[in-house]
Amino acid sequence: YFWQYDCSKIIGNVDFCVTFYQDKKEIYEQESLLWAEAKTGSSDVYKSIAQLVLTIGKARTFDKHLPPAMLGAFDSEKIAFVPYSDIHEIFYQSDFNWNVTPSNYDTKEFKQIHKKVSEIIDEKALLFEYESDEKELIKFIKTNFVLGKFGITKTQIDKNNFITIYNKWLQSVKPTIDVNRDVDKKSGIIAGDLDLADLLSYEDETLKEKLFVLLRKDHYELDRKFDEMGLFSSKTTTFNDGQRAHNQFWNKYERPPREEYWDYIVERRDLLVPQDVRERKGSFFTPQIWVELSQKYIADVLGKDWQDEYYVWDCAAGTGNLLTGLTNKYNIWASTLDKQDVEVMKDRIKNGANLLESHVFQFDFLNDDFEKLPEPLFEIINNPKKRKKLVIYINPPYAEATSARKVTGTGDNRPGVAKLHAVNKLYKAKIGNASNEIFALFMARIYEKCPFSILAQFSTLKLVQGANFKKFRKFFLAKFLKGFVVMSNTFDNVKGKFAIGFTIWDLSKKEKISKIQCDVYEKSNMLLGKKSFYGNLPKSINNWLVNYYLNSNKLIVGTLSTRGNDFQNQQYIYLAYKIINNVHDTKVNINYANLIPICVYFSVRYCIKGTWLNNRDQFLYPNDSWEKDKEFQKDCLTFALFHGKNRISSKEGTNHWIPFTEQEVDAKEKFESNFMSNFIKGKINNNTIEPNDKPSIFEKPESSEEQSSKASPLVFSSEAEAVFDAGRELWRYYHSQPDCNANASLYDIREYFQGRSASGRMNSTSKDERYTQLIAKLRKKFNFLAKKIEVKVYEHGFLKE
């Protein structure tokens, strides 16, 4: 951390000294920046700095050398600083015995200094953990360790770092505040409200009175309201460590941030809401770039004057950012589950937000009776003519109403999920398993309570293509008007990479959702093209796979493990002998009879890379045309033999997947099994198959009785042959190694050259240059083959374009 400074200077008995480098000997004494006590392992910085003070005081080092800007202490985990100007008075105490041993923590002198130093440290110390505070430490040194520097430069707080600071606050300060785990369930206050009270304060006094929590020197004031008698009341909470951690933490940062950031930080309170609560309440802050684009799409559908002709209700408003940019405040309503968010919106109104206070209200859309709505909005919903002019404009939660871990007995329900269970049960009969999705519950209630309105919403595309939404699509009949899709990670609080769509629906026109086409945008708002999403799809590819389950276990050469029917489950598909037991996976044994169909299945699932855009696309029951396409089948066999997810290993059993003979690869020993090379050469005869096995999709000989029991040799396409050629070179190189295993699979060969990390994962690279060249060549040829198979995937109906 101090590589730019001179740390070689020895000053008295001080362990560590930091100064500037000097090109030549100066006339005047070199200025010190830091004197510090050093400890190994983990230490108590209070005791370390007290020891340093005794060391300096005993030798009166400050009389012989110019004192530094700071004193400090560090060990293998952390470093702490104290401005020398805040501690120098200790050295001039009268009637103090400085002749004690500084490292003896039991003397009364040490205890006296320790008490004095602790008081200063609690208020002034700057403590940095190397692991978690590295960036702040580097910045602190850079800004404070300068020649002639007076005082401390603290980290400025802005809209880019206040979330990072909050996460550190959660670890350092939150545990020292006397509040329960949920802070205050009745008032809805979250830990983030306490952080905001700290952040927007000066000298420990909160400056923004409209916050839900205020910092008042040594305590917080919360749940402020007028009681039934009209008298103002509030609750208070204090610190359980005398505010020590609080002072140490905020000494690193300059409070408050510049006033121009205040409104933004308060408005983004949603980012301080715990993930589970945020998912349940729908606090998904919509990026302004997509807010603006969504309003353009609404204008394209409803006309440029739509804001004067239509009413708008955001019933999952959060802090109301989705409504930013709308101009006619008299036609806009905003409701949210969280009353604190209501107050944020009202505070924003006072600072210029284009909303009416009377149109902003707390409302649990999934549970509250509509009679609780403001009278003007209630009248619009119940007026057949006016409700046709109502636009429900929302970005509802994308989380599930129940936790899958709870269903399997391995987790807990999310907070507030009891109410969601009630709504889930109410709509279960109507929309099936889609009722587990909160956004689907919003759609169902809107469909029932606000008929004939326009629904404009952000959501995943499960509503169109999700397997669990089949019943939902029979219930929700509406005309798709227009929409676009963007990548999920452009939204602050959404995990994973998948498509989030903004879709506009006319609920007055009852149409089945069979296909919708949306524009596709990248994160910079550039239009990439269009993408179709399908509703009423044929049976899935896993329904097709059932046709090739084996009835016998004769000569099982491997097992296919698979899960789901879409790209998001791609990573769970692999070939191996030993399959990890998982209740969500399907396992299919492989032998001669079903080898080709299994390889077709495997190749279809992997030849196209999963992306955020195709993440939820469903693989389908194919047309019969694939059965006659022998070249396609052989390409798929080649693909499955050389793909990285073919984890067949000779360590787990006899390797039946070596596609070459011993002579082709100059093997040192005979292989235990020549099944695959014999299969390729047509040497597997009918005696290998049991009578009950389903027939193989395989070429039969055209003539000759003596050959009638054998299949014809496989003739591969040029793309497949190129893969075999590259693979053969790799096998030969492996078999030239003195310690090679004659029966090694491609997986074993990769492991041999690439090795594994300490965690057990196979490394992605190898130090062997020749291997690196050969595997790169194989992958290049393999990718050409994958592109060829991709065309056939759509042609044979395994996917819809």
C-alpha positions in Angstrom: 0.0 0.0 0.0 3.0 2.3 0.6 5.1 1.3 -2.4 5.3 5.0 -3.6 6.8 6.1 -0.3 10.0 5.5 1.6 9.4 3.0 4.4 13.1 2.3 5.1 13.7 5.1 7.6 14.2 4.1 11.3 13.0 6.5 13.9 13.7 5.5 17.5 11.8 2.4 18.5 8.9 2.9 16.2 8.2 -0.2 14.2 7.2 1.4 10.9 7.7 4.9 9.4 6.5 6.3 6.1 8.2 9.3 4.5 8.7 10.7 1.0 11.6 9.5 -1.1 14.4 12.1 -1.4 16.7 12.5 -4.5 19.4 14.2 -2.4 20.1 15.0 1.2 17.9 17.8 2.4 19.1 20.6 4.7 16.0 20.2 6.8 14.7 17.0 8.4 12.5 14.9 6.2 8.8 15.1 7.1 7.2 11.9 8.4 3.7 10.9 7.3 3.1 7.9 9.6 4.5 6.2 12.6 2.9 2.9 13.3 3.0 -0.1 15.6 3.2 -3.5 13.7 1.8 -6.8 14.9 1.6 -10.3 13.4 -1.6 -12.2 13.0 -4.7 -10.5 14.4 -4.4 -7.8 17.1 -6.3 -5.2 19.2 -5.6 -1.9 17.5 -6.5 0.0 20.6 -3.8 -1.7 22.6 -1.4 -1.4 19.7 -1.8 2.4 19.4 -1.6 2.7 23.2 1.7 0.8 23.1 2.9 3.1 20.3 2.0 6.1 22.4 4.0 4.7 25.4 6.9 3.9 23.1 7.0 7.4 21.7 6.4 9.1 25.1 9.1 7.0 26.9 11.8 7.9 24.3 10.3 11.4 23.7 10.7 10.7 20.1 8.8 13.8 19.2 11.6 15.9 20.7 14.2 14.4 18.4 12.2 14.1 15.2 9.4 16.1 13.6 6.2 14.2 14.5 4.1 12.6 11.7 0.8 13.6 10.4 -0.6 10.4 11.7 -0.1 7.5 14.1 -1.2 4.1 13.3 -1.3 0.4 14.0 -1.5 -2.6 11.7 -1.5 -6.4 11.6 -2.1 -9.0 8.9 -5.8 -8.1 8.6 -6.2 -4.4 9.1 -4.7 -1.0 9.6 -5.9 2.0 11.7 -4.9 5.6 11.7 -5.3 8.5 14.2 -4.4 12.1 13.4 -1.3 13.0 15.5 -2.9 16.4 16.3 -5.7 14.7 18.1 -3.4 12.7 20.4 -0.3 14.8 21.0 -1.7 16.4 24.3 -1.2 13.0 26.0 2.5 13.4 25.8 2.4 16.6 28.0 0.5 15.1 30.9 2.1 16.0 34.3 2.8 13.4 37.0 2.9 10.5 34.5 5.5 7.7 34.7 6.8 7.1 31.1 9.4 4.6 32.2 7.1 1.6 32.1 7.6 -1.2 29.5 5.3 -0.2 26.6 4.4 -3.8 25.8 3.3 -4.6 29.3 -0.5 -4.3 29.1 -1.0 -4.8 32.8 0.6 -1.6 34.2 -1.6 1.1 35.5 0.1 3.5 33.1 -0.8 1.4 30.1 -4.4 1.1 31.3 -4.5 4.9 31.8 -3.2 5.5 28.3 -5.4 2.8 26.8 -8.5 4.5 28.2 -7.5 7.9 27.0 -6.5 6.6 23.5 -9.7 4.5 23.2 -11.8 7.6 23.7 -10.0 9.3 20.9 -9.9 6.2 18.6 -13.6 5.7 19.0 -14.2 9.2 17.7 -11.3 9.7 15.3 -9.8 6.4 14.3 -10.0 5.3 10.7 -10.0 1.5 10.5 -9.5 -0.4 7.2 -9.8 -4.1 6.6 -7.4 -5.1 3.8 -9.8 -7.5 2.2 -13.1 -5.6 2.3 -11.8 -2.0 2.3 -8.9 -2.2 -0.1 -10.2 0.5 -2.5 -11.0 2.9 0.3 -7.6 2.3 1.9 -5.7 3.0 -1.4 -7.7 6.1 -1.9 -7.2 7.3 1.7 -3.4 6.9 1.4 -3.4 8.7 -2.0 -5.3 11.7 -0.8 -3.9 12.1 2.7 -0.3 11.1 2.5 0.9 14.2 0.8 3.5 16.8 1.7 2.2 19.6 3.9 -1.2 18.0 4.3 -3.2 19.2 7.2 -6.3 17.3 8.3 -7.9 14.2 6.7 -9.5 14.0 3.3 -12.5 11.6 3.6 -14.2 9.6 0.8 -16.9 11.7 -0.9 -20.3 10.0 -1.1 -22.2 10.2 -4.4 -24.9 8.3 -6.3 -22.3 5.8 -7.6 -20.9 4.6 -4.3 -23.7 5.0 -1.7 -24.8 1.3 -2.2 -21.3 0.1 -1.7 -21.0 2.2 1.5 -24.4 0.9 2.6 -23.3 -2.7 2.3 -20.2 -2.0 4.4 -22.4 -0.1 6.9 -24.6 -3.3 7.2 -21.5 -5.2 8.3 -19.9 -2.6 10.6 -22.7 -0.5 12.1 -26.0 -2.3 11.8 -25.1 -5.0 14.4 -24.4 -2.3 17.0 -27.9 -0.7 16.8 -30.4 -1.9 19.3 -33.2 -3.0 16.9 -34.5 -6.5 16.1 -33.6 -8.3 12.9 -36.6 -6.9 11.0 -36.0 -3.5 12.5 -39.7 -2.6 12.9 -42.2 -4.7 11.0 -45.3 -2.6 11.9 -43.8 0.6 10.7 -42.1 -1.0 7.7 -38.8 0.6 8.5 -35.8 -1.2 7.0 -32.1 -1.1 7.9 -31.6 1.2 4.9 -33.7 3.9 6.6 -31.2 4.0 9.4 -28.3 4.2 6.9 -30.0 7.1 5.1 -30.4 8.9 8.5 -26.6 8.5 8.9 -25.7 9.4 5.4 -27.8 12.6 5.1 -26.5 14.1 8.3 -23.9 16.6 9.6 -22.2 16.2 13.0 -24.6 13.2 13.6 -27.8 15.3 13.0 -30.0 14.2 10.1 -30.6 17.2 7.8 -33.6 15.9 5.8 -36.6 16.0 8.1 -38.8 14.0 5.8 -36.9 10.8 6.3 -38.6 7.9 8.2 -35.6 7.7 10.6 -33.6 10.6 12.0 -30.2 10.5 13.6 -30.1 12.6 16.8 -26.5 12.7 18.0 -26.3 9.4 19.9 -29.7 7.8 19.0 -32.2 7.3 16.2 -35.7 8.7 16.2 -38.2 6.5 14.3 -41.8 5.7 13.7 -42.7 9.4 14.0 -46.4 10.1 13.8 -49.3 11.8 15.5 -51.3 9.6 17.9 -55.0 9.5 18.4 -54.9 12.6 20.6 -53.2 14.6 17.9 -49.9 14.6 19.9 -46.6 13.9 18.1 -44.9 10.6 19.2 -41.9 8.6 18.2 -39.7 5.7 19.1 -36.0 5.9 19.8 -33.2 3.4 19.6 -29.5 3.6 20.6 -26.2 1.9 20.1 -25.1 -1.1 22.2 -21.4 -0.2 21.9 -21.5 3.4 22.9 -21.5 4.4 19.2 -17.9 3.2 18.8 -18.4 1.3 15.5 -20.6 4.1 14.2 -18.0 6.7 14.7 -15.2 4.6 13.3 -17.2 3.8 10.2 -18.3 7.3 9.3 -14.9 8.8 10.0 -13.9 7.4 6.6 -16.6 9.3 4.7 -17.5 12.9 4.1 -21.1 13.5 5.3 -23.5 14.7 3.9 -23.0 14.1 0.2 -23.4 17.1 -2.1 -27.1 18.3 -1.9 -27.6 17.6 -5.6 -27.4 13.9 -4.8 -29.9 13.9 -1.9 -33.1 13.4 -3.9 -31.6 10.7 -6.0 -30.3 8.7 -3.0 -33.7 8.9 -1.2 -35.5 8.0 -4.4 -33.3 4.9 -4.8 -34.2 3.7 -1.3 -35.4 0.6 -3.2 -31.7 -0.5 -3.5 -31.4 -0.6 0.2 -34.4 -3.0 0.6 -33.4 -6.6 1.3 -33.6 -8.8 -1.8 -36.4 -11.0 -0.5 -38.5 -8.1 0.6 -37.7 -6.2 -2.6 -38.9 -9.2 -4.7 -42.1 -9.5 -2.8 -43.0 -5.8 -2.8 -42.0 -5.2 -6.4 -39.3 -2.7 -5.8 -37.7 -3.2 -9.1 -36.3 0.2 -10.2 -36.8 0.5 -13.9 -33.8 2.1 -15.6 -34.7 5.5 -17.1 -33.6 4.4 -20.6 -36.3 1.7 -20.6 -38.9 4.0 -18.9 -38.5 6.5 -21.8 -38.6 3.7 -24.4 -41.7 2.1 -22.9 -43.5 5.5 -23.0 -42.6 5.9 -26.6 -44.1 2.5 -27.4 -47.3 3.4 -25.6 -47.5 6.6 -27.7 -46.9 4.5 -30.8 -49.9 2.4 -29.9 -52.3 4.9 -28.4 -51.3 8.0 -30.3 -49.2 11.0 -29.5 -51.9 12.7 -27.3 -52.5 9.5 -25.3 -51.6 11.2 -21.9 -54.6 13.6 -22.3 -57.0 10.9 -23.5 -56.1 8.1 -21.1 -55.8 7.5 -17.4 -52.7 5.9 -16.0 -52.4 3.7 -12.9 -49.1 2.2 -11.7 -50.3 -0.3 -9.1 -46.8 -1.5 -8.2 -45.1 1.9 -8.2 -42.3 1.5 -5.6 -40.8 5.0 -5.5 -42.6 6.0 -8.7 -39.8 6.2 -11.2 -41.8 4.4 -13.9 -44.0 7.5 -14.1 -41.1 9.9 -14.7 -41.6 11.7 -18.0 -45.4 11.6 -17.9 -46.9 15.1 -18.2 -50.6 15.0 -17.2 -50.5 14.6 -13.4 -54.3 14.9 -13.2 -54.6 11.6 -15.0 -52.0 9.6 -13.1 -52.3 7.4 -10.0 -49.6 5.6 -8.2 -50.0 3.0 -5.4 -47.5 0.8 -3.6 -47.5 -1.8 -0.8 -44.9 0.1 1.2 -46.1 3.3 3.0 -42.4 4.5 3.2 -42.4 4.5 -0.6 -45.5 6.5 -0.6 -43.7 9.1 1.5 -40.8 9.1 -0.8 -43.1 9.9 -3.7 -44.7 12.7 -1.8 -41.3 14.1 -0.9 -40.4 13.9 -4.6 -43.6 15.8 -5.4 -42.4 18.6 -3.1 -39.1 18.6 -5.1 -40.8 18.8 -8.5 -42.1 15.4 -9.4 -45.1 15.7 -11.7 -47.7 13.8 -9.5 -50.6 14.8 -7.3 -50.3 13.9 -3.6 -53.9 12.9 -3.5 -53.2 10.4 -6.4 -50.4 8.7 -4.5 -51.5 6.1 -1.9 -50.7 2.9 -0.1 -52.5 -0.1 -1.5 -51.9 -3.9 -1.5 -53.0 -4.6 -5.1 -53.1 -8.4 -4.6 -55.1 -8.4 -1.4 -56.9 -5.1 -0.7 -60.5 -4.5 -1.6 -60.9 -2.1 -4.6 -63.3 0.0 -2.5 -60.2 1.4 -0.7 -59.1 3.1 -3.9 -59.4 6.9 -4.2 -62.9 7.7 -5.3 -61.9 9.2 -8.8 -59.9 6.0 -9.7 -62.6 3.7 -8.3 -65.2 5.5 -10.4 -63.0 5.1 -13.6 -62.6 1.4 -13.0 -66.3 0.9 -12.6 -67.4 3.1 -15.4 -67.6 0.9 -18.6 -66.7 3.9 -20.8 -63.9 5.4 -18.8 -62.2 2.1 -18.0 -61.6 1.6 -21.7 -59.3 4.6 -21.4 -57.4 3.2 -18.4 -53.8 2.2 -18.8 -52.3 -0.1 -16.1 -48.6 0.7 -16.5 -46.5 -1.4 -14.2 -43.2 -3.1 -13.5 -44.4 -5.8 -11.0 -42.2 -8.3 -9.1 -40.6 -11.2 -11.1 -40.1 -13.5 -8.1 -42.1 -16.5 -7.2 -44.8 -16.2 -4.6 -43.4 -19.3 -2.8 -39.9 -20.5 -2.4 -39.0 -23.8 -4.1 -36.8 -24.6 -1.2 -39.9 -24.3 1.1 -41.8 -26.7 -1.1 -39.0 -29.3 -0.8 -38.6 -28.6 2.9 -35.2 -27.0 2.6 -36.0 -23.3 3.1 -38.4 -20.7 4.5 -41.1 -18.7 2.9 -40.3 -15.2 2.1 -41.6 -12.5 4.4 -45.2 -11.7 3.9 -45.7 -14.8 1.8 -48.8 -15.9 3.8 -50.9 -13.2 2.1 -49.4 -14.3 -1.2 -50.5 -17.9 -0.5 -54.1 -16.7 -0.1 -54.0 -15.0 -3.6 -52.1 -18.0 -5.0 -54.9 -20.3 -3.9 -57.6 -17.9 -5.2 -56.1 -18.0 -8.7 -54.6 -21.5 -8.7 -57.7 -23.1 -10.3 -57.8 -20.4 -13.0 -54.1 -20.0 -14.0 -52.5 -23.2 -12.6 -48.8 -23.2 -11.7 -48.5 -19.7 -13.0 -50.0 -18.6 -9.8 -46.6 -19.1 -8.2 -45.3 -16.1 -10.1 -46.2 -12.7 -8.5 -46.3 -10.9 -11.8 -48.8 -13.5 -13.1 -51.0 -12.8 -10.0 -50.9 -9.1 -10.9 -51.9 -9.9 -14.5 -54.8 -12.1 -13.3 -56.2 -9.6 -10.9 -55.9 -6.8 -13.5 -57.6 -9.0 -16.0 -60.5 -9.6 -13.6 -60.8 -6.2 -11.8 -59.9 -3.9 -14.7 -61.5 -5.5 -17.7 -61.3 -3.7 -21.1 -58.3 -1.6 -20.0 -54.9 -1.4 -21.6 -52.1 -3.3 -19.8 -48.6 -2.0 -20.4 -46.1 -4.0 -18.3 -42.5 -5.1 -17.8 -42.2 -8.9 -17.1 -40.4 -12.0 -18.2 -41.7 -13.7 -21.3 -42.8 -16.8 -19.3 -46.4 -15.6 -19.8 -46.0 -16.4 -23.5 -43.6 -19.4 -23.6 -43.4 -20.8 -20.1 -44.4 -24.4 -19.7 -46.1 -23.5 -16.3 -48.2 -20.9 -18.1 -50.3 -23.2 -20.3 -53.4 -22.8 -18.1 -52.7 -19.1 -17.7 -52.8 -18.6 -21.5 -56.2 -20.2 -21.6 -57.4 -17.7 -18.9 -55.7 -14.5 -20.1 -57.1 -13.7 -23.5 -55.9 -10.4 -24.9 -54.6 -8.8 -28.0 -50.9 -8.1 -28.2 -50.3 -4.6 -29.5 -46.5 -4.0 -29.4 -43.4 -4.7 -27.3 -39.7 -4.9 -26.9 -37.2 -7.0 -24.9 -33.9 -6.1 -23.1 -31.4 -8.0 -21.1 -32.4 -8.6 -17.4 -29.1 -7.4 -16.0 -29.8 -3.9 -17.2 -32.2 -3.7 -14.3 -30.6 -3.1 -10.9 -32.2 -5.8 -8.8 -32.7 -8.7 -11.2 -30.3 -11.6 -11.1 -29.4 -13.8 -14.0 -29.3 -13.1 -17.8 -32.7 -13.5 -19.5 -35.1 -11.4 -21.5 -37.3 -8.9 -19.8 -40.1 -7.7 -22.1 -42.2 -4.6 -22.2 -45.5 -5.7 -23.7 -48.8 -3.8 -24.3 -52.1 -5.7 -24.3 -55.7 -4.7 -25.1 -57.7 -6.6 -22.5 -61.0 -5.8 -24.4 -60.1 -8.0 -27.3 -60.1 -11.7 -26.4 -57.4 -13.5 -28.4 -55.2 -16.5 -27.5 -51.5 -15.9 -27.1 -50.0 -18.0 -29.8 -47.1 -15.8 -31.0 -45.8 -12.3 -30.3 -42.9 -10.5 -32.0 -40.9 -8.0 -30.1 -38.1 -5.6 -30.9 -34.8 -6.4 -29.3 -32.6 -3.7 -27.8 -29.1 -3.9 -26.3 -28.2 -2.1 -23.2 -27.1 1.1 -25.1 -30.6 1.3 -26.5 -29.5 0.1 -30.0 -32.2 -1.8 -31.9 -30.7 -5.2 -32.8 -33.7 -6.8 -34.6 -36.8 -8.7 -33.8 -37.5 -11.9 -31.8 -40.6 -14.1 -31.9 -42.0 -15.8 -28.8 -44.5 -18.7 -29.1 -47.4 -19.6 -26.9 -49.2 -22.7 -28.1 -46.3 -25.0 -28.7 -46.3 -28.7 -29.6 -45.0 -31.4 -27.2 -41.6 -30.9 -25.7 -38.3 -32.6 -26.7 -38.4 -34.6 -23.5 -41.7 -36.1 -24.6 -39.9 -37.2 -27.7 -37.0 -38.6 -25.7 -39.3 -41.0 -23.9 -39.6 -43.0 -27.2 -35.9 -44.0 -26.7 -35.9 -45.2 -23.1 -34.4 -48.7 -23.0 -36.3 -51.8 -21.9 -33.2 -53.7 -21.1 -29.8 -53.1 -19.5 -27.7 -55.1 -22.0 -24.3 -53.5 -22.7 -25.0 -50.1 -21.2 -22.3 -47.8 -22.5 -23.2 -44.6 -20.7 -26.0 -42.5 -19.3 -27.6 -39.2 -20.4 -28.6 -36.8 -17.7 -31.0 -34.1 -18.7 -33.3 -31.5 -17.2 -36.0 -29.1 -18.5 -36.9 -28.2 -22.1 -35.2 -24.8 -22.4 -31.8 -23.2 -22.7 -31.7 -22.1 -19.1 -31.3 -25.8 -18.2 -28.6 -26.4 -20.7 -25.8 -26.8 -18.1 -27.5 -29.8 -16.5 -27.2 -32.0 -19.7 -24.2 -34.3 -19.9 -23.0 -37.8 -20.7 -21.3 -39.9 -18.0 -21.2 -43.2 -16.2 -21.8 -41.9 -12.7 -24.7 -39.4 -12.6 -25.1 -37.0 -9.7 -28.4 -37.8 -8.1 -30.9 -35.0 -8.4 -34.6 -35.2 -8.2 -35.0 -32.6 -11.0 -32.9 -34.6 -13.5 -34.0 -37.4 -15.9 -31.4 -40.2 -16.5 -31.5 -42.3 -19.7 -29.3 -45.4 -20.1 -27.5 -45.7 -23.5 -26.7 -48.7 -25.6 -26.5 -49.6 -29.3 -30.3 -49.4 -29.7 -30.7 -45.7 -28.7 -27.2 -44.3 -29.2 -28.1 -42.3 -32.3 -31.3 -40.7 -30.9 -29.5 -39.9 -27.6 -26.7 -38.2 -29.6 -29.3 -36.3 -31.6 -30.9 -35.1 -28.4 -27.6 -34.1 -26.8 -26.4 -32.2 -30.0 -29.7 -30.4 -30.4 -29.6 -29.1 -26.8 -25.9 -28.0 -27.1 -25.2 -26.9 -30.7 -26.7 -23.4 -30.1 -25.3 -21.4 -27.3 -27.7 -20.2 -24.6 -28.0 -16.4 -24.5 -30.1 -13.9 -22.5 -32.5 -13.8 -25.5 -33.1 -17.5 -26.1 -32.9 -18.4 -22.4 -36.5 -19.5 -22.1 -36.9 -20.9 -25.7 -38.5 -24.3 -25.6 -37.0 -27.4 -27.4 -39.8 -29.3 -29.1 -41.0 -32.7 -30.3 -39.5 -32.8 -33.8 -41.0 -33.5 -37.2 -40.4 -37.1 -38.6 -38.0 -35.6 -41.2 -35.1 -36.1 -38.8 -35.4 -39.9 -39.1 -34.5 -39.8 -42.8 -31.7 -37.3 -42.5 -28.8 -39.8 -42.0 -26.1 -37.1 -42.4 -27.7 -35.1 -39.6 -27.7 -38.2 -37.3 -24.0 -38.9 -38.0 -23.1 -35.2 -37.5 -24.9 -35.5 -34.1 -23.0 -38.6 -33.2 -19.7 -36.8 -34.0 -20.8 -33.8 -32.0 -21.6 -35.9 -28.9 -18.3 -37.8 -29.1 -16.2 -34.6 -29.0 -18.3 -32.2 -26.9 -17.0 -31.0 -23.5 -20.1 -32.2 -21.7 -19.3 -35.7 -22.7 -17.9 -36.7 -19.3 -17.4 -40.3 -19.9 -14.3 -41.3 -18.0 -12.3 -44.6 -17.8 -11.9 -43.9 -14.1 -15.6 -44.7 -13.6 -15.9 -47.8 -15.8 -15.0 -49.3 -19.2 -14.7 -46.6 -21.8 -16.9 -47.6 -24.7 -16.6 -44.1 -26.4 -13.2 -44.2 -28.0 -14.0 -43.4 -31.7 -10.6 -44.7 -33.0 -8.9 -48.1 -33.3 -5.6 -48.7 -31.5 -3.7 -48.5 -34.8 -5.1 -45.1 -35.6 -3.7 -43.5 -32.5 -0.6 -45.6 -31.9 -1.9 -46.9 -28.6 0.6 -48.7 -26.4 -2.0 -51.2 -25.2 -5.2 -52.8 -26.5 -8.4 -51.0 -25.5 -10.8 -52.6 -23.1 -13.6 -51.8 -25.5 -13.8 -51.2 -29.2 -17.6 -50.6 -29.1 -17.6 -47.1 -30.6 -15.1 -47.8 -33.4 -16.9 -51.0 -34.2 -20.2 -49.2 -34.2 -18.8 -46.6 -36.7 -17.4 -49.4 -38.9 -20.7 -51.3 -38.9 -19.4 -54.2 -36.9 -22.0 -54.3 -34.2 -24.3 -57.2 -35.0 -27.9 -57.9 -34.0 -26.8 -60.3 -31.3 -25.8 -57.2 -29.3 -29.5 -56.1 -29.1 -32.1 -57.8 -26.9 -35.5 -58.6 -28.5 -37.3 -56.0 -26.4 -35.0 -53.1 -27.3 -36.6 -50.4 -29.5 -35.1 -50.5 -33.0 -32.0 -48.3 -33.8 -32.3 -45.4 -36.2 -29.5 -46.9 -38.3 -28.6 -47.8 -41.9 -29.0 -51.4 -42.8 -27.1 -53.2 -45.6 -28.7 -53.3 -49.0 -27.6 -56.9 -50.0 -25.7 -60.1 -49.1 -27.1 -62.6 -46.7 -23.8 -63.0 -44.8 -23.9 -59.2 -44.1 -27.6 -59.0 -43.2 -26.9 -59.2 -39.5 -24.6 -56.2 -39.6 -25.1 -52.5 -40.2 -23.2 -50.6 -42.9 -20.1 -48.5 -42.0 -20.9 -44.9 -41.4 -19.9 -42.3 -44.0 -19.5 -38.9 -42.4 -19.9 -35.4 -43.8 -16.7 -33.4 -44.6 -17.4 -31.2 -41.4 -17.6 -34.3 -39.2 -14.5 -35.9 -40.9 -12.6 -32.7 -40.1 -13.5 -33.1 -36.4 -12.4 -36.8 -36.4 -9.1 -35.8 -38.0 -8.4 -33.2 -35.4 -9.5 -35.6 -32.6 -7.2 -38.3 -34.0 -4.2 -36.0 -33.8 -5.0 -35.1 -30.2 -5.4 -38.8 -29.3 -2.0 -39.7 -30.9 -0.3 -36.9 -29.0 -1.7 -38.1 -25.7 -0.7 -41.7 -26.5 2.9 -40.5 -27.0 3.1 -39.5 -23.4 5.0 -42.0 -21.2 2.3 -42.2 -18.5 -0.7 -42.3 -20.7 -3.8 -44.4 -20.0 -4.6 -46.6 -23.0 -8.4 -46.4 -22.3 -8.5 -42.6 -21.7 -11.6 -40.7 -22.9 -11.5 -37.2 -24.3 -12.5 -36.0 -20.8 -9.6 -37.9 -19.3 -7.2 -36.5 -21.9 -8.3 -32.9 -21.2 -7.9 -33.6 -17.4 -4.4 -35.0 -18.0 -3.1 -31.9 -19.8 -5.2 -29.2 -18.1 -5.2 -30.5 -14.5 -7.5 -29.4 -11.8 -7.6 -26.4 -9.4 -7.4 -26.7 -5.6 -11.3 -26.6 -5.6 -11.3 -29.7 -7.9 -12.5 -27.9 -11.1 -10.8 -28.7 -14.3 -8.5 -25.8 -15.4 -9.4 -24.0 -18.6 -5.9 -23.9 -20.0 -2.7 -26.1 -20.2 1.0 -25.4 -20.0 1.6 -27.9 -22.8 1.9 -25.8 -25.9 1.4 -28.7 -28.4 -1.8 -29.8 -26.6 -3.1 -26.2 -26.6 -2.6 -26.1 -30.4 -4.3 -29.4 -30.9 -7.3 -28.8 -28.7 -7.8 -25.3 -30.3 -7.7 -27.0 -33.7 -10.3 -29.5 -32.6 -12.6 -26.8 -31.2 -12.4 -24.8 -34.4 -13.5 -27.7 -36.5 -16.1 -28.6 -33.9 -17.6 -25.2 -34.1 -18.0 -25.5 -37.9 -19.9 -28.7 -37.3 -22.1 -27.1 -34.6 -23.1 -24.4 -37.0 -24.2 -27.0 -39.6 -26.3 -28.9 -37.0 -27.9 -25.6 -35.9 -29.6 -25.2 -39.3 -31.1 -28.7 -39.1 -32.4 -28.0 -35.5 -34.9 -25.5 -37.0 -35.5 -27.5 -40.2 -36.5 -30.6 -38.3 -38.7 -28.6 -35.8 -36.6 -29.0 -32.6 -36.9 -25.2 -32.2 -39.0 -22.5 -33.7 -37.3 -19.5 -35.2 
